């Protein structure tokens, strides 16, 4: 006899990670691998080429989760907040 019950589908939703956290993790991964994190991240933001970011500690996958303009926005927000503007 067929089971007539409705089955529930529970998709596990990842905890969303903030752009700030992504920038921090990518920075630390680049630094740990001996790269200049600022130069590498600028290279990625300007070109869109993900090979500027190391795959170490999943940094490349993380940074690709957000649009490049969002990364720039976060950096500018951080700069402005630091200036107290």
C-alpha positions as CSV (number, residue, x, y, z in Angstrom):
1,X,0.0,0.0,0.0
2,X,1.4,3.4,-1.0
3,X,2.3,6.0,1.7
4,X,0.0,9.0,1.2
5,X,1.8,11.2,3.7
6,X,3.3,14.4,2.5
7,X,7.1,14.3,2.7
8,X,8.9,17.4,3.9
9,X,12.1,18.6,2.3
10,X,14.5,20.4,4.6
11,X,17.2,22.2,2.8
12,X,20.1,23.1,5.1
13,X,20.8,26.8,4.6
14,X,24.3,27.9,5.2
15,X,24.9,30.6,7.7
16,X,25.3,33.7,5.5
17,X,28.7,35.1,5.7
18,X,29.1,38.9,5.6
19,X,31.3,40.7,3.0
20,X,33.4,41.9,5.9
21,X,34.1,38.3,7.0
22,X,34.9,37.3,3.5
23,X,37.4,40.1,3.0
24,X,39.0,39.2,6.3
25,X,39.3,35.5,5.5
26,X,40.7,36.2,2.0
27,X,43.2,38.7,3.4
28,X,44.4,36.2,6.0
29,X,44.7,33.3,3.5
30,X,46.7,35.5,1.1
31,X,49.0,36.7,3.9
32,X,49.5,33.1,5.2
33,X,50.6,32.0,1.7
34,X,53.1,34.9,1.5
35,X,51.2,37.2,-1.0
36,X,50.7,40.9,-0.6
37,X,46.9,40.7,0.2
38,X,46.2,44.3,-0.8
39,X,47.8,43.9,-4.3
40,X,46.2,40.6,-4.9
41,X,42.7,41.8,-3.9
42,X,43.0,44.9,-6.0
43,X,44.1,42.7,-8.9
44,X,41.0,40.6,-8.5
45,X,38.6,43.6,-8.1
46,X,40.1,45.4,-11.1
47,X,40.3,42.4,-13.5
48,X,37.7,40.0,-12.2
49,X,40.3,37.2,-12.6
50,X,39.8,34.9,-9.6
51,X,43.4,33.5,-10.0
52,X,44.6,36.6,-8.1
53,X,43.1,35.0,-5.0
54,X,44.6,31.8,-3.6
55,X,42.5,28.7,-3.2
56,X,44.1,28.2,0.2
57,X,41.5,28.0,3.0
58,X,38.8,28.2,0.3
59,X,39.5,32.0,-0.2
60,X,38.9,32.0,-3.9
61,X,35.5,30.3,-3.5
62,X,34.6,32.7,-0.7
63,X,35.5,35.9,-2.6
64,X,33.5,34.7,-5.6
65,X,30.3,34.5,-3.5
66,X,30.0,38.3,-3.7
67,X,30.0,40.7,-6.6
68,X,33.2,42.8,-7.0
69,X,31.3,46.0,-6.5
70,X,30.1,44.8,-3.2
71,X,33.7,44.3,-2.1
72,X,34.5,47.9,-3.1
73,X,31.4,49.2,-1.3
74,X,32.5,47.4,1.9
75,X,36.0,48.8,1.7
76,X,34.7,52.3,1.2
77,X,32.2,51.9,4.1
78,X,35.0,50.7,6.4
79,X,37.2,53.6,5.3
80,X,34.5,56.2,5.9
81,X,33.5,54.7,9.3
82,X,37.1,54.8,10.3
83,X,37.3,58.5,9.5
84,X,34.1,59.2,11.6
85,X,32.3,60.7,8.6
